[in-house]
Amino acid sequence: MGRFSIKKILDNKIFNNAIIIVCTITLIYSLFKIGSTFFYSLRGNEIMDDLHKIMNNNQYVRRSFHQVSFDSMLNTITLNLDPENGGNSPDERNLEVLDKYKDLVLINEDIIGWIKVPGTDIDYPIVQGRDNSQYLNMTYTGEINRHGSIFMDYRNSKYFDDRNTVIYGHNMHLKPHMFRPLAKSYQDKDFFYNNRIIQVDSIYEEQKWEVFSAYITEITFDYTKTRFNTPEEFTAFIQTIKEKSKFPTDTEVTEDDCILTLSTCTYEFKNARFVVHAKKIKDGD
């Protein structure tokens, strides 16, 4: 009986020690995750503060993540229009980068624009990577960060002149929020109707866009389609996304328009996405 009691005590002690070890490891891991979350948030804010200072001070920065030469980036810009991008030969455009964006090009040659949405803290550069995963967890400066970057679909033209230009961003609880305000704000009726003009520039041209649709959707709906075989196919797509909007608009969108699609995650159901569509405002509109 004594031996059994001693064995039982030892077994209980081993079990209790194992529980303590597991709890300790869990606590350390949880603290690490919490700490890393706040670190990424703080670092993301620092990076954005630096970029805004560069924009406001208009000072040229002689450094680049890709070691881009000043002359090669600011003179002739070449876009390779392969069949995936709707063309068969290189399209050379002698476009000059706008003065306010020249510093950003020198930081990272992948920066191709800037987005600013009124009434929100969306005020970020836009990058375009070699695929749609490159900037999911990487900042504009090349640092690993779960906030990632606001990025254009790799299939799109950096000149924002495709029929449907798609831009992605995370939905983050801590600042920088990235595209979280899209899902929060554009589901509010008053906000939607009072903030329909947004600024989405290429680095070569200031551009304004008029929001005409916002909705929650499943990923099975191909709202990120960038190529359309016929004008009728594009017109049908426009009609579909207008009908899906939570709030109706009388904005006329035709086969001759270029539209912008902003996409972020939302959590109403598994794999839900919140989508905002806008059409480019042409000169004279």
ABEGO torsion letter per residue (X at the ends): XAAAAAAAAAAAAAAAAAAAAAAAAAAAAAAAAAAAAAAAAAAAAAAAAAAAAAAAAGBBBBBBAAGBBAAAAABBBBBBBBAAAGBABBBBBBBBBBAAAAAAAAABAABABBBBBBGBABBBBBBBBABAAAAAABBAAGBBBAAEBBBBBAABBAAGABABBBBBBBBBABOBAEAAAAAAAAABAAAAAABABBBBBBAABBBBBBBABBBBBBAABBAABABBABAAAAAAAAAAAAAABABBBABBBBAABBBBBBBBBBAABBGBBBBBBBBBBBBGX
